[in-house]
Structure formats: C-alpha cells, structure tokens
Amino acid sequence: MNTLYRPELLYSRGRFIEDGELLVGESGQFLEIPEEMPLASTRIVDMPGKALLPGFVNVHSHSFQRLIRGKSESRIVSGKDFWSWRGTMYHAASQLGPQDVYDVARMAFLEMALAGTTTVGEFHYLHNASDGHPYDDPNLLSKQVIAAAQSVGIRIVLLRTAYLRSGHNLPRDPGQIRFFESTNAFLKNIGALVQDHSADSSEVRFGVAPHSIRAVGLPDLKEIAAWARDNNLPLHMHASEQVAENTACLGEYGLTPVALLNRERLLGPDITAVHAIHLSSDEIAMLASANSTICSCPTTERNLGDGIFAADHVMAAGIRVALGSDSQAQIDPLEDARELDYHLRLLQQERAILDQVGGKTLAMTLFECATVQGTSALALPGGGFTPRSFADFFTIDLNDLSVAGHSAENLLPMIVFSLNRSAIRDVVVNGRYVLRDQKHVCQDEIVSRYKEVQRKVWPTERVNL
C-alpha cells in the first residue's frame, strides 16, 4: 500500500510550503502524486506540528573512531597535531574484535540517525586481525559495518579503502597493520564484496577509496581507479588535508596531490576529494574542470587543526561540496554545514560569506551540502523528493524552543543555524521508520553494548554503565 504524508510544512526547493504532500510507494521510493488519489488504497499519515525535510547524507565516516571522542583532547595524551593524534586512533583500532567493530559502528550510526542522517558513506580501512593478518574472510569487518548500518536502519555506501603503505620510503607503521593489503588482495576483496550484493540495492551500495597518495602509490592508484571505473563505482580519496601531505607528494612526484591526479587524468565527475583544504587556485580550477566533488568535514577539521576549507573559492568555481562527520568528534550535519560559513567569517571578519553563491540563499546552499550534494557524491539516484528517489526524510517538531517564532519563510535559516537535536522527531529511510518520536527500538541495547566496548578499550577509565 502507498503512503501519503501530510506534514504541516514541507521543504521544497529552499523554502517551506503549507499543505504539501509526499507519496511513498511500497518499494520505498517517492512517487508522483496523481490528480485523483485512490484514498481507499492509500495510507494517510497526518503530521500536524511537524515540518518534513529530506534526510542528511554523511559522505565521509570512520565509524570506529567514535571510540576516541574525548580521549585525545590533551597534548599529554595525543600530542599537538594530526600526526600525533593518530596514535590515539591506532590504539583504539588495535583493540577491536569483529563484534566490537559491529557494536561501535552501531553506536555511530545510531547517533547519525538521531541527527537526521539517512545515508552514510563509510570510508572503511579496518580490514585485518589485530596481528595484521587477514581474517579467513578478508571482508569480515566490512560485513560487520554493513550489518551495523542495517541493524540501525540507515543506508550505507561502503567505501572500501585501499591502504598499501605508510608513506613514500617509510617503513610500515605498526599502528597501521590492520589497514594494509596488497593491490591484488584489495581488488579481489572489493570484487567479492560487490558480487555478494545486488547492484541496485536500496540499503547497501559500494565505492572504492584509495586512502591517499601517502598510502597508495601512483601505479597502484591508477590500477585501482581503472577497476572502479570499469565497475561503475564512485571514487573517494583523502587529498590535501595537511600541508605535510602536500610536501610529501611534492617530494615523491614533484606535484601536490590534486595536481598529480590532474596530470594523470584521474580526476573526473566520479571522484570525491575529501578535505581538499590546502589547494592552490590552479588546483581548484582543475577540480572544477573535471566536475569533481569535495567532501568537507568541518567539525573534524577544526578538531584536528587541519586548516580552514576555502568554501568561498571552491563554490565560486562551481564545485559541489558535500559533508562528512569523519572522526566522529561531533555528529551533527547542521553543525558541519554552518561551519562552512562560520570558519570563513572568523578568517575574513565578515558575515554570510557564502550567501548568493549561484543565486541561492546561504541557508539553501548549506542545506544542499548536507543533502543532495552528498547523494551525488555517493552515486545514489535522484535526491531530495524527486520521483523514484529513495524515500528518505526526517521531521522536526515545530514547537521546539530552537525554532520558536518561525514562519514558513524563515524556518530554513532557523534550522540550518539554530536547530537543536531535540527538535528531530522522526527519521524514515526507504519509506520505513528508523526513529519515531526521537526513539530507536534498539537504542538502549546499542548504547549498553557500546559502553562495554568503551570499558574494554579504555580499561583505566570508569565508564558510566
């Protein structure tokens, strides 16, 4: 039976309309609303006091890093920069068995769902057992993460990650032994994983993620990219997150990462460059010419001290910008969205820097970064509420204090810049409820099991159980 949703306010192209309706089919996709609705065979869901919006898309996530939230906020523990922070991350990665990986991923994905996220791109590079050897099933941990997303109910695009080396002319870092595979093993394993799932699944999709130029040398990168394109899978890759990353690439190839990808004709509309903070104007033009996407992760980038993403120059060049929670320092897609502009305000000492880019309001631009731009980056069909798109959406309580005093005209900027998570009421993925009235059916169990993993990984701390 089809379902007709009738919220008090419905998001539509940057604004909200009254008396709007959405029709969802049994397949979990949006449908055109016919002129004469067969009400006898249609379920009606009235939503008074609620606004309905398209679900958020989290393009770049490392779910296991949810474990280190709050554990690295000291120079005594984790040093002063990104490179020393990795030691804390490696410790957490080294402690996790397959069941732990599942439990931690469920916690991260639950928190995403509670924030209105309906799809996650999981940049997954935790492959091996703790001794560095592959499991009997080398895709075991990938499957655990996929199962975690299915348990929570959000869609996952598993971006299986190639991690081949610690860097140019560097010995293997023992903290990375769970990440390493050979190129042949990586391609065999991603191929087997893809083959195990339907190519048009509404719940599980795949992409290919050579981790970075640091971790994947150029000959291997070209082979992996060719395989991804032969199999019509999106490509995601860290690029220019740190100045030292650019320096190392210059030392090995004489070019920075994006310039190298451009020279080797590896850029394209199927590539998403993650972070892309330290870019030259020429590199921005290269990405724009290739119609590539950038995934910015502002809450992580500010936490790690990566630098400020030049969203103004990037958007002025016409480059799509998507968003990701990355290290899970904070899981809040609206915070990531607003920080695109807020970071620039601090730098330039002006306000609303990204307003009217492409003729759009600031709120609409930022909201699209958190929604439809992510759909494109993960090669998913449609986006928004277009027919045959996945029926993904969330609702907010119009009586929540954070949007008190709203009107249909100013509700979107209120949401983008001020919405509290307490306002998010329902989350629907593929036409099925994941959250009802802020509650997930497995929430208590997921949190309880996550706390047990926390106690195992950080045994000297007292975890509130």
Buried (B, 14 or more C-beta within 10 A) or exposed (E): EBBBBBBBBBBEEEBBEEEBBBBBBEBBBBBEEEEEBEEEEEEEEEBEBBBBBBBBBBBBBBBBBBBBBEBBEEEEEBBEBBEEBBBBBBBBBBBBBBEBBBBBBBBBBBBBBBBBBBBBBBBBBBBBBEEBEBEEEBBBBBBBBBBBBBBBBBBBBBBBBBBBBBBEEEEEBEBBBBBBBEBEBBBBBBEEBBEEBEEEEBBBBBBBBBBBBBBBBBEBBBBBBEBBBEBEBBBBBBBBBBEBBBEBBBEBBEBBBBBBBBBBEBBEEBBBBBBBBBBEEEBBBBBBEBBBBBBBBBBBBBBBEBBBBBBBBBBBBEBBBBBBBBBBBBBBBBBBBBBBBBBBBEEEEEEEBBBEBEEBBBBBBBBBBBBBBBBBBBBBEBBBBEEEBBBBBBBBBBEBEBBEEBEBEBBBBBBBBBBEBEBBBBBBBBBEEBBEEBEBEEBEEBBEBBBBBBBBBBEEEEBEE
